[in-house]
Amino acid sequence: MDKTPAPIFRRQNAIQSSSAIPSSSPAFGTPVHPLRPFNVNAPKSAILPIILPPATLRPLAFRTFTKKHSLTLTSSALQELASFIGRHCGSGWREEGLAERVLEEVSRSWKNRNGGVIVEGTSKELHDILKTLEGNMSGGKIVGQGRGLPRGDSMLEVQDGDTANTRLGIRPAGLTREDSNASFGLSGPGAQEDGNEDDDNSNDPRAWLNVINAYEQPRLVYNVGKKHFERETTKPSLLPPASHKTTVFRNRYQVIHQRLLRSEAFQTSSVSSSRRRTLQRSLSKQQSLKITPIANMLGRHGSNHMLLGQLVILPTGDLAISDLTGTIALSLAQAVAIPEDAAWFCPGMVVLVDGVYEEEEESVGKGLSGSSGVGGTLGGRFQGFFIGQPPCEKRQATLGISGPEGGQDHTIGGGFGWIDFLGVGSERAVGAKMRRIERRLMHHASQDTPSRGRAVIMGELNLDQPRALQALRKILSLYAAEPQGSAPVTFVLAGNFTQHAVMARGGSGGSIEYKEYFDALASALSDSPTLLQSSTFVFVPGDNDGWVSSLTAGASVPLPRKPVPDMFTSRVRRAFATANSEAGNHDGIHGSAVWTSNPSRMTLFGPSHELVLFRDDLSARLRRTCVTLKPQANEEDAASDAMDLDDANETTTTTTPPVTDDVRTAQKLVKTLLDQGYLAPFRQSIRPVHWDYSSALHLYPLPTAMALIDTTAPPFCITYEGCHVMNPSSVLIPGRKGVGRWIEYDMMGQQGKVRECTL
């Protein structure tokens, strides 16, 4: 008789595991299975796909996308979602709430990618989201967040580059209004969660100071169809295709056009407003204004129109106006500016012109004369009677916020509050949190102690002038003598750092001498080590600085222009390293030197304070290229009411002080620049621009402040539409020997003041 046990009993005796569980039936020899292998080999639950009609899913999709996330689904997108949910969620899509989780995840991912307000089924973004989501589903449920689905705490893991920018500005679901802003990551230095706001690094306001190079700024393009700003995904180049030049003009025009249509004067509502309507009163007596495309004037001889277009010069040398539909010759012989003498009008600017279309006699009834069709040059001319700048829009209106806190409950409606224009977080996402941090860090300042939230802005600093370095030493010594802990958060030093184009042998030596000038600057900065330890020094180049001046010899260089090369500034960086090492504080935030581009942006506490830094002699260029207009006969509507003048040098009185010529010049310059919303509103031959980086020159939304270093304009501090514009001019005052000049800007109060000192 065979005594060999059956295989099942042999297997039972062979099992030896410390993680085994007791058998359910020991008497019958039920095999014991280890706990861990049992879980690993567990089969996944299967889902039986179904055909889900889009109409059945529409109510749930409407509640999730439209009511909750303010998105609009197209029929093609609804079809894609219904097919995906039916295939991966099966019959439990409604009872088990599987479809709602999928729709919530798709909507958050769509907003995280800045896909726009309208969700289209043919878009690549939606297909990528569904593909990523498919790999993270099991049994109809989302079992993992995946790399493409940043949610919850994963948004705090901010990396460098574009990955960080795409994770900002979207409010994650599942959080209340009060707590939602606390979960957002920030791309600026020292960004932390609310729970870590009391750390040593975040107690210094400079932890929230960020200098943004123009070449690192997000490149955004306005999409007319979606009425939304989109991130440009193509790789930028300094030598792009010629079609990108057209994109520059199209984007400028569309941004101004959508901004203008929201203006009160262009609204068709029958409800009247008590607000003054300067353009409506002066340009037209009708209830609302209307812009006519140039191509729509064909066959309408003698009719009155208002055009929005760019002033251009035809090959014949005549002035013309051009929009996206066509170009027509423009006559401004009888035109007057509204308001009079309040702004400059130069070729390259986008302007409003009111007048009459006059066809040529031989072309009446024949359409175009000598043109290439719609989009070409129209026959005849447009006789302009009034010309004006397109009025700019306040920052609060652009971002769709109001109220002192700028929180979620203070909304105007619409706006671009969720757009992260600078890569530091959007206003609607992190604005409230940044203001809470600002109040916590800045409330310690008293009347006896100077505020920490100050920016010292110096004008043109010619290092090849010994008196300029003497003035710099004097200015720094004044701030070094202030109480400890009250040093300004930043110092801005602007070029030209030499009087001539040194790299082109322009009269101040060559590259060796250029390096020695910055070595002398390092020596001057080293005399104030306490400032080097506690402040950020920002250096903005001019047209005479290297390397680009070696090719242009000091002429207008393309904007934006890169910083001064590191090989010339090594001694300055060494001075900061030496001062920080002598301080002995290895845990705190040290002083630093930032060599940035021209123009560049500086933000403090995220989107709460935005300061534009721009070095250019705009005033002289405007006077050289402006169009001469007919003086207005009636001077009742003067330019004095066109701007909100805020002169920091004058004390508040009950009577209005007389407006000087310098103030009028400053008003004219500021209004022209901010109404254009562009830092280089000239022809390409007058002020070249790198086409792929033109978005860095846009002033939309308006910054909270702007440092315009213009040596051809008088120094001023003026507020226009909530934007405080300052011009320190040059450090050395022409005609006044032994006097230094600069501007001290209080970021918290958004007020600048021109200061002077004797050397």
C-alpha positions in Angstrom: 0.0 0.0 0.0 1.3 3.4 -1.0 1.9 5.5 2.1 2.9 8.6 0.2 0.7 11.6 1.2 -1.3 13.4 -1.4 0.4 16.4 -2.9 -2.0 18.8 -1.1 -0.8 17.5 2.3 2.9 17.8 1.3 2.3 21.4 0.3 0.7 22.1 3.6 3.7 20.7 5.6 6.1 22.7 3.4 4.6 26.0 4.2 6.8 28.0 6.7 6.0 31.7 7.0 6.2 34.1 9.9 3.5 36.2 8.4 1.0 33.3 8.0 -2.5 33.6 9.4 -4.4 30.7 11.1 -6.3 28.4 8.9 -10.1 28.7 8.9 -10.4 24.9 9.2 -7.4 23.3 10.8 -9.0 19.9 11.3 -9.5 19.5 7.6 -6.0 20.7 6.7 -7.1 23.9 4.8 -3.8 25.4 3.5 -2.6 28.5 5.2 -1.8 31.5 2.8 0.5 34.3 3.7 -1.2 37.6 4.1 1.2 39.7 1.8 1.1 37.4 -1.3 -2.6 37.2 -1.0 -3.0 41.0 -1.3 -0.5 41.3 -4.2 -2.3 38.8 -6.3 -5.7 40.1 -5.7 -7.5 40.6 -9.1 -8.7 44.1 -10.1 -12.4 44.7 -10.4 -13.6 44.7 -13.9 -15.8 47.4 -15.5 -18.3 46.6 -18.2 -18.3 49.4 -20.7 -21.6 51.0 -21.7 -22.7 53.5 -24.3 -23.4 56.7 -22.4 -25.4 59.3 -24.5 -24.0 62.8 -24.2 -27.5 64.2 -23.5 -27.7 62.0 -20.3 -24.4 63.3 -19.1 -25.1 67.0 -19.9 -26.8 68.0 -16.6 -23.9 66.6 -14.5 -21.3 68.1 -16.8 -23.1 71.5 -16.6 -23.0 71.6 -12.8 -19.4 70.6 -12.7 -17.9 72.6 -15.5 -20.1 75.7 -15.8 -21.5 76.3 -12.4 -18.5 75.2 -10.3 -15.6 76.0 -12.5 -17.0 78.7 -14.9 -16.1 76.7 -18.0 -18.1 76.2 -21.2 -18.3 72.7 -22.8 -18.8 72.3 -26.5 -20.8 69.5 -28.0 -17.6 67.8 -29.2 -16.1 68.0 -25.7 -19.2 66.6 -24.1 -19.1 63.7 -26.6 -15.5 62.9 -25.7 -16.3 62.9 -22.0 -19.4 60.8 -22.4 -17.4 58.2 -24.4 -14.6 58.2 -21.8 -16.9 57.9 -18.8 -19.0 55.1 -20.4 -15.8 53.2 -21.3 -14.1 53.5 -17.9 -16.8 54.0 -15.3 -19.5 51.6 -16.7 -23.0 51.4 -15.3 -21.9 52.8 -11.9 -21.2 56.2 -13.3 -24.3 57.7 -11.6 -25.0 55.6 -8.5 -21.4 55.4 -7.3 -20.5 59.0 -8.2 -17.7 57.9 -10.6 -18.6 60.3 -13.3 -18.6 63.3 -11.0 -15.0 62.5 -9.8 -13.8 62.2 -13.4 -15.5 65.5 -14.5 -14.0 67.3 -11.4 -10.5 66.0 -12.2 -10.8 66.9 -15.9 -12.0 70.5 -15.1 -9.2 71.1 -12.6 -6.6 69.8 -15.0 -8.0 71.9 -17.8 -7.7 75.1 -15.8 -4.3 74.0 -14.6 -3.1 74.0 -18.2 -4.6 77.5 -18.8 -6.8 76.0 -21.5 -9.2 78.9 -21.6 -12.9 79.3 -20.8 -14.2 77.1 -23.6 -13.4 73.4 -23.5 -13.2 72.0 -27.0 -13.3 68.4 -27.8 -10.7 68.7 -30.6 -8.1 70.4 -28.4 -4.9 68.6 -27.7 -5.1 69.6 -24.0 -8.3 67.6 -23.5 -6.9 64.5 -25.2 -3.7 64.7 -23.0 -5.8 65.1 -19.9 -8.0 62.0 -20.7 -4.9 60.0 -21.7 -3.2 60.8 -18.4 -6.4 60.1 -16.4 -6.9 56.8 -18.2 -3.6 55.5 -16.8 -4.7 56.4 -13.2 -8.1 54.6 -13.1 -9.0 51.2 -11.8 -12.5 49.9 -11.4 -13.9 53.2 -12.5 -12.2 55.1 -9.7 -9.1 57.3 -9.8 -6.5 55.4 -7.8 -3.6 57.8 -8.2 -3.0 61.5 -8.9 -0.5 60.9 -11.6 2.1 63.3 -13.0 -0.4 65.2 -15.1 -3.0 65.7 -12.4 -1.7 68.1 -9.8 -4.2 68.3 -7.0 -4.2 69.2 -3.4 -0.8 69.3 -1.8 0.9 68.4 -5.1 0.6 72.0 -6.1 3.0 73.0 -3.4 5.8 71.1 -5.1 6.9 74.0 -7.3 9.8 73.5 -9.7 11.7 75.9 -11.8 10.8 76.9 -15.3 7.5 76.5 -17.1 6.4 73.6 -14.9 6.0 75.9 -11.9 4.2 78.5 -13.9 1.5 76.0 -15.2 0.7 75.0 -11.6 -0.1 78.5 -10.4 -3.3 80.5 -10.5 -5.8 77.6 -10.2 -7.9 77.2 -7.0 -8.0 73.4 -6.1 -11.4 71.9 -5.4 -12.3 70.6 -2.0 -11.1 73.8 -0.2 -13.1 76.6 1.2 -12.5 80.2 0.1 -10.5 81.0 3.2 -8.3 78.0 2.9 -7.9 77.7 -0.8 -5.3 80.3 -1.2 -3.2 78.7 1.5 -2.5 75.6 -0.6 -1.0 77.4 -3.5 2.7 77.2 -4.3 4.6 80.4 -5.2 7.5 80.7 -7.7 9.1 83.5 -5.7 11.9 82.9 -3.2 10.8 81.9 0.3 7.4 80.6 -0.8 5.9 78.5 2.0 2.6 77.3 3.3 0.6 79.3 5.8 1.7 77.0 8.5 5.3 78.0 7.9 4.8 81.7 7.7 6.6 82.2 11.0 9.9 80.7 9.7 13.0 82.9 9.9 13.3 83.2 6.1 9.8 84.5 5.7 10.1 87.2 8.4 12.2 89.3 6.1 10.1 91.1 3.4 12.9 90.4 1.0 11.9 86.7 1.1 8.9 87.8 -1.0 10.8 90.0 -3.4 11.2 88.7 -6.9 13.0 90.2 -9.9 11.7 88.8 -13.2 13.9 88.9 -16.3 12.1 89.8 -19.5 13.4 86.6 -21.1 11.9 84.5 -18.2 8.5 86.2 -18.1 5.6 84.1 -19.3 4.8 84.7 -23.0 1.0 85.3 -23.2 -1.1 85.9 -26.3 -4.7 87.0 -26.3 -7.1 84.6 -27.9 -10.1 86.5 -29.4 -12.2 83.4 -29.8 -11.9 82.3 -26.2 -11.6 85.9 -24.9 -8.7 84.6 -22.8 -4.9 84.8 -22.5 -3.0 81.7 -23.6 0.6 80.7 -23.0 2.7 80.7 -26.1 4.1 77.2 -26.4 6.5 77.6 -29.3 10.2 78.0 -28.5 11.2 81.7 -28.8 14.0 82.8 -31.0 16.0 86.0 -31.7 15.6 85.3 -35.4 12.0 84.2 -35.8 10.0 83.8 -39.0 8.6 87.0 -40.6 5.1 85.9 -39.7 5.9 86.6 -36.0 6.1 90.3 -36.8 2.5 90.3 -37.8 1.6 88.5 -34.5 3.2 91.3 -32.6 0.8 93.9 -34.1 -2.2 91.6 -34.0 -1.7 90.9 -30.3 -1.2 94.6 -29.5 -4.3 95.5 -31.4 -6.5 92.8 -29.9 -5.5 93.6 -26.3 -6.3 97.3 -26.8 -9.5 96.5 -28.7 -11.0 94.1 -26.0 -9.9 96.7 -23.3 -11.7 99.5 -25.2 -14.9 97.6 -25.7 -15.3 97.3 -21.9 -14.9 101.1 -21.6 -18.1 102.9 -20.5 -18.1 105.1 -23.6 -18.4 102.0 -25.8 -21.2 100.3 -23.9 -24.6 100.1 -25.5 -26.5 100.0 -22.2 -29.3 102.5 -22.0 -28.6 103.2 -18.3 -26.8 106.5 -18.1 -23.9 107.1 -15.8 -22.9 110.1 -13.8 -19.2 109.4 -14.6 -17.6 111.9 -17.0 -17.2 110.7 -20.5 -14.4 112.7 -22.1 -14.2 110.8 -25.3 -17.9 110.5 -25.7 -18.5 114.2 -25.1 -15.8 115.3 -27.4 -15.8 112.8 -30.2 -19.4 112.1 -30.7 -22.8 113.2 -29.4 -24.4 109.7 -29.7 -25.2 107.6 -26.7 -22.4 105.1 -27.3 -19.4 105.0 -29.5 -18.8 102.3 -32.2 -15.6 101.2 -33.9 -15.7 100.6 -37.6 -13.3 98.2 -39.3 -11.5 99.8 -42.2 -12.6 97.3 -44.7 -16.3 98.1 -43.9 -16.0 101.6 -45.2 -15.9 100.4 -48.9 -18.7 102.1 -50.8 -19.7 104.4 -48.0 -18.3 107.7 -49.3 -19.0 110.7 -47.1 -20.0 108.7 -44.0 -18.7 109.3 -40.5 -16.7 106.6 -38.7 -14.5 106.0 -35.7 -11.4 103.9 -36.4 -9.1 102.1 -34.1 -5.8 101.4 -35.8 -2.1 101.8 -35.9 -0.5 104.9 -37.4 1.8 103.8 -40.2 3.9 105.4 -43.0 3.1 104.3 -46.6 5.8 103.7 -49.1 4.9 107.0 -50.6 5.7 108.8 -47.3 2.1 109.6 -46.5 0.5 108.9 -43.2 -2.0 106.1 -43.0 -4.0 104.1 -40.4 -4.1 100.3 -40.4 -6.1 97.7 -38.5 -6.6 93.9 -39.0 -8.8 94.4 -42.0 -7.0 96.9 -44.1 -5.1 100.2 -44.5 -6.2 103.6 -45.6 -4.4 107.0 -46.1 -5.0 109.4 -43.3 -5.2 113.1 -43.3 -4.8 114.9 -40.0 -4.6 118.5 -41.4 -7.9 119.4 -39.7 -7.6 117.0 -36.7 -7.4 118.2 -33.1 -6.3 116.0 -30.1 -8.8 115.1 -27.4 -7.9 116.3 -24.8 -5.7 119.0 -26.3 -1.9 118.6 -25.9 -2.3 115.7 -23.4 -0.5 113.0 -25.3 1.9 112.3 -28.2 0.8 110.7 -31.5 3.6 108.9 -33.4 3.7 106.3 -36.2 3.5 102.9 -34.5 0.9 103.9 -32.0 -2.6 102.5 -31.8 -5.0 105.5 -31.8 -8.7 106.4 -32.1 -9.6 108.6 -35.0 -13.0 110.1 -35.7 -13.7 111.5 -39.2 -15.2 111.0 -42.7 -14.3 108.6 -45.4 -13.7 110.2 -48.8 -13.3 108.0 -51.9 -11.4 109.2 -54.9 -13.6 110.5 -57.7 -12.5 107.9 -60.2 -13.0 105.1 -57.7 -16.5 106.0 -56.5 -18.7 102.9 -57.1 -15.7 100.8 -58.1 -14.6 99.6 -54.6 -10.8 99.5 -54.3 -8.5 101.6 -56.3 -5.0 100.3 -56.8 -5.4 97.9 -53.9 -5.0 94.1 -53.5 -8.5 93.5 -52.1 -9.8 93.4 -48.6 -6.8 93.5 -46.3 -4.9 95.8 -48.7 -4.8 99.6 -49.0 -8.2 101.2 -49.7 -8.6 103.9 -52.3 -9.3 107.4 -51.2 -8.5 108.7 -47.8 -9.9 109.1 -44.3 -10.3 112.8 -43.2 -9.7 112.8 -39.4 -11.3 115.5 -37.3 -10.6 114.2 -33.8 -7.8 111.9 -32.6 -7.2 110.5 -29.1 -5.4 107.7 -27.2 -7.4 104.6 -26.3 -8.1 105.1 -22.6 -6.3 102.6 -20.3 -8.0 100.4 -17.8 -7.3 100.3 -14.1 -5.5 97.3 -12.6 -8.5 96.3 -10.4 -10.9 96.3 -13.4 -8.5 94.2 -15.5 -8.1 91.6 -12.7 -11.8 91.7 -11.8 -11.3 92.6 -8.2 -12.4 95.3 -5.8 -12.4 96.1 -2.2 -9.4 96.7 0.2 -8.7 93.0 0.6 -9.1 92.0 -3.1 -10.5 88.7 -1.9 -12.8 86.2 -3.5 -15.9 87.9 -2.3 -15.0 91.3 -3.9 -15.4 90.7 -7.6 -16.5 93.1 -10.4 -17.2 90.3 -12.8 -15.1 89.1 -15.7 -11.5 90.2 -15.7 -8.4 88.1 -15.8 -7.9 87.5 -12.1 -7.0 83.8 -12.6 -4.2 84.6 -15.2 -0.7 84.4 -13.9 0.9 87.2 -15.9 4.4 87.1 -14.3 4.7 83.6 -12.9 4.4 84.6 -9.3 0.8 83.5 -8.8 -2.5 85.0 -10.0 -4.3 87.7 -8.0 -7.4 85.5 -7.4 -5.3 82.6 -6.3 -2.7 84.1 -4.0 -3.6 87.7 -3.6 -5.4 87.5 -0.3 -2.7 85.3 1.2 0.0 87.7 0.1 -1.8 90.6 1.7 -2.1 88.7 5.0 1.7 88.1 5.0 2.3 91.7 4.1 0.3 93.0 7.0 2.1 90.6 9.4 5.6 91.6 8.2 5.1 95.3 7.7 2.9 96.4 10.6 6.0 96.7 12.8 7.1 99.9 11.1 6.5 103.0 13.3 6.6 106.7 12.6 10.0 107.0 14.3 11.5 104.0 12.3 11.7 104.2 8.5 9.7 101.6 6.7 11.4 98.5 5.5 9.2 98.4 2.4 11.0 101.1 0.4 12.7 101.1 -2.9 15.6 103.5 -3.6 15.6 104.2 -7.4 18.6 105.9 -8.8 18.7 107.3 -12.3 21.5 107.1 -14.9 24.8 106.3 -13.1 27.8 107.0 -15.3 30.6 105.1 -13.7 33.2 106.9 -15.8 32.3 110.1 -14.0 34.1 110.4 -10.6 31.3 112.7 -9.2 28.7 110.0 -9.9 30.5 107.5 -7.7 30.8 110.2 -5.1 27.1 110.8 -5.2 26.5 107.1 -4.9 28.6 106.9 -1.8 26.7 109.8 -0.2 23.3 108.3 -0.9 24.3 104.9 0.5 25.8 106.5 3.6 22.5 108.2 4.3 20.6 104.9 4.4 23.4 103.0 6.2 23.0 105.5 9.0 19.4 104.6 9.6 18.4 102.3 12.5 19.3 98.6 12.2 16.6 96.6 10.5 15.0 99.5 8.6 17.2 99.5 5.5 15.2 99.7 2.2 14.3 96.4 0.7 15.9 97.2 -2.6 18.2 99.6 -4.5 17.8 100.1 -8.2 20.8 101.4 -10.2 20.2 102.1 -13.9 22.6 102.6 -16.9 24.0 103.9 -19.0 26.9 102.9 -16.9 29.2 104.8 -19.2 28.6 108.0 -21.1 29.6 106.4 -24.5 29.4 103.0 -26.1 32.6 101.6 -24.6 32.4 98.2 -26.4 32.4 100.1 -29.7 35.4 102.2 -28.7 33.0 105.1 -28.2 35.3 107.4 -26.3 35.5 105.9 -22.8 38.0 103.1 -23.6 37.3 99.5 -24.4 36.4 96.3 -22.6 39.3 96.5 -20.1 38.2 100.0 -19.0 34.6 98.9 -18.9 35.6 96.2 -16.4 37.6 98.7 -14.3 34.5 101.0 -14.0 32.5 98.1 -12.4 35.5 97.4 -10.1 35.3 101.0 -9.0 31.5 100.5 -8.4 32.3 97.5 -6.2 34.7 99.6 -4.1 32.0 102.2 -3.6 29.4 99.6 -2.6 31.8 98.0 -0.1 31.8 101.3 1.9 28.3 100.4 3.1 28.5 96.7 4.1 25.3 96.8 6.2 23.3 97.6 3.1 24.9 94.8 1.1 23.9 92.4 3.9 20.2 93.4 4.1 19.1 94.8 0.7 18.8 93.6 -2.9 20.6 95.7 -5.5 19.1 95.6 -9.0 21.1 96.8 -12.0 19.3 97.7 -15.2 21.4 98.3 -18.3 21.2 101.0 -20.9 21.8 101.2 -24.6 25.6 102.0 -24.1 26.2 98.9 -22.1 27.7 95.6 -23.3 27.5 93.4 -25.2 24.9 94.8 -27.6 26.5 98.3 -27.8 29.5 96.8 -29.5 27.3 96.4 -32.6 24.9 99.4 -32.3 27.5 101.9 -31.0 24.9 103.3 -28.6 22.0 103.6 -31.1 18.6 102.1 -30.3 19.1 98.5 -29.5 16.3 95.8 -29.7 14.1 95.4 -26.7 14.2 93.6 -24.4 18.0 93.7 -24.0 20.0 91.3 -21.9 21.9 92.1 -18.6 25.5 93.2 -18.4 27.7 90.1 -18.8 29.0 88.4 -15.7 32.6 88.8 -16.7 32.4 92.6 -16.0 30.5 92.3 -12.8 32.5 89.6 -10.9 34.1 92.1 -8.5 30.7 93.5 -7.5 29.4 90.0 -6.8 32.5 89.4 -4.7 31.8 92.5 -2.7 28.3 91.1 -1.7 29.8 87.7 -0.9 32.4 89.3 1.4 29.9 91.5 3.2 27.5 88.5 3.8 30.3 86.3 5.1 31.4 89.1 7.5 27.8 89.3 8.8 28.0 85.8 10.3 24.3 85.1 9.8 24.3 82.0 7.8 20.6 81.2 8.4 19.0 84.5 7.3 18.5 86.0 3.8 21.6 87.7 2.6 21.9 90.8 0.4 22.4 90.1 -3.3 23.1 91.8 -6.6 20.7 91.1 -9.4 21.7 92.0 -13.0 18.5 92.0 -14.9 17.3 92.8 -18.4 15.8 96.1 -19.7 12.9 96.2 -19.2 12.2 93.9 -16.2 9.7 93.5 -13.4 10.0 93.5 -9.6 7.3 92.0 -7.5 6.8 92.2 -3.7 4.4 89.8 -2.0 3.4 88.2 -5.2 0.9 90.1 -7.3 0.3 92.7 -4.6 3.1 95.0 -5.7 4.4 95.1 -9.3 7.1 97.5 -10.2 8.2 97.9 -13.9 11.9 98.9 -14.4 12.6 100.5 -17.8 15.5 102.6 -19.0 14.9 104.6 -22.1 14.9 108.2 -23.4 11.3 108.1 -24.4 10.6 111.8 -24.2 13.2 112.7 -26.8 12.1 109.9 -29.1 8.4 111.0 -28.8 9.3 114.6 -29.7 11.3 113.6 -32.7 8.7 111.3 -34.3 5.4 112.8 -33.3 2.7 114.0 -35.7 2.0 117.8 -35.7 -1.6 118.5 -35.1 -3.8 121.6 -35.4 -4.2 123.5 -32.1 -7.7 123.4 -30.6 -9.7 126.7 -30.8 -11.6 126.1 -27.6 -9.4 125.5 -24.6 -12.1 124.8 -22.1 -11.4 121.0 -22.1 -7.7 121.3 -21.2 -5.4 118.4 -20.4 -5.5 119.2 -16.7 -8.5 117.0 -16.1 -7.2 114.1 -18.1 -4.9 112.8 -15.4 -4.9 112.3 -11.7 -1.8 114.3 -10.8 -0.1 113.3 -7.6 3.0 115.3 -7.2 4.9 114.0 -4.1 6.9 117.2 -3.9 3.9 119.5 -3.2 2.0 119.6 0.1 -1.7 119.2 0.1 -3.6 122.5 0.1 -7.1 123.7 -0.5 -6.1 125.5 -3.7 -4.7 123.8 -6.8 -1.1 124.8 -7.4 -0.2 126.1 -10.9 0.8 123.4 -13.4 4.4 124.0 -14.5 5.8 123.1 -17.9 7.8 120.2 -16.4 4.6 118.8 -14.9 2.8 119.1 -18.2 5.6 117.3 -19.9 5.5 114.5 -17.4 1.7 114.2 -17.7 2.0 114.0 -21.5 4.6 111.3 -21.3 2.9 109.2 -18.7 -0.6 109.3 -20.4 0.9 108.4 -23.8 2.8 105.4 -22.4 0.0 103.9 -20.2 -2.8 104.5 -22.7 -0.7 102.6 -25.3 -0.1 99.8 -22.8 3.3 99.1 -24.5 6.8 100.2 -23.7 7.9 100.7 -27.3 5.0 102.2 -29.3 7.1 103.1 -32.3 7.9 101.7 -35.7 10.4 98.9 -35.8 13.0 101.1 -37.5 12.8 103.6 -34.7 12.7 101.3 -31.7 13.4 97.6 -32.6 11.7 94.9 -30.7 12.5 91.1 -30.5 9.2 89.8 -31.9 9.1 86.6 -29.8 9.6 88.6 -26.6 7.3 91.5 -27.3 4.8 90.3 -24.6 7.3 91.4 -22.0 6.8 95.0 -23.1 3.0 95.0 -22.5 1.7 97.1 -19.6 -1.5 95.1 -19.2 -2.7 94.8 -16.6 -1.3 98.1 -15.4 1.5 97.7 -12.8 1.1 99.2 -9.4 4.2 101.4 -10.1 6.7 102.0 -12.8 10.3 103.4 -12.7 10.9 105.1 -16.0 14.5 106.2 -16.1 14.4 109.0 -18.8 17.3 111.5 -18.8 15.5 113.7 -21.4 12.5 114.3 -19.2 12.3 116.2 -15.9 12.2 114.2 -12.6 8.6 113.5 -11.5 6.3 111.3 -9.4 2.8 111.1 -11.0 -0.2 108.7 -10.5 -2.4 108.0 -13.5 -5.3 105.5 -13.3 -3.8 104.0 -10.1 -0.3 103.5 -11.6 2.4 105.5 -9.9 5.1 106.4 -12.5 8.5 107.8 -11.3 11.4 109.3 -13.2 14.6 110.0 -11.2 16.4 111.2 -14.4 20.2 111.1 -13.8 22.0 110.9 -10.5 24.0 114.0 -11.3 21.8 117.1 -11.9 23.0 119.1 -15.0 23.9 122.6 -14.2 24.0 122.0 -10.4 27.4 120.9 -9.3 27.7 118.9 -6.1 24.1 117.7 -5.9 22.9 114.1 -6.2 19.3 113.1 -6.9 17.2 109.9 -6.5 13.7 108.7 -5.8 12.5 107.0 -2.6 9.5 104.9 -3.3 7.3 103.6 -0.5 5.9 100.3 -1.8 3.2 100.0 0.9 1.8 103.5 0.4 2.5 103.4 -3.4 4.0 106.9 -3.2 7.4 108.2 -4.5 9.3 111.2 -3.5 12.2 113.0 -5.3 15.1 113.5 -2.9 18.4 115.4 -3.2 21.6 115.6 -1.3 24.8 117.7 -1.4 28.0 115.8 -2.1 
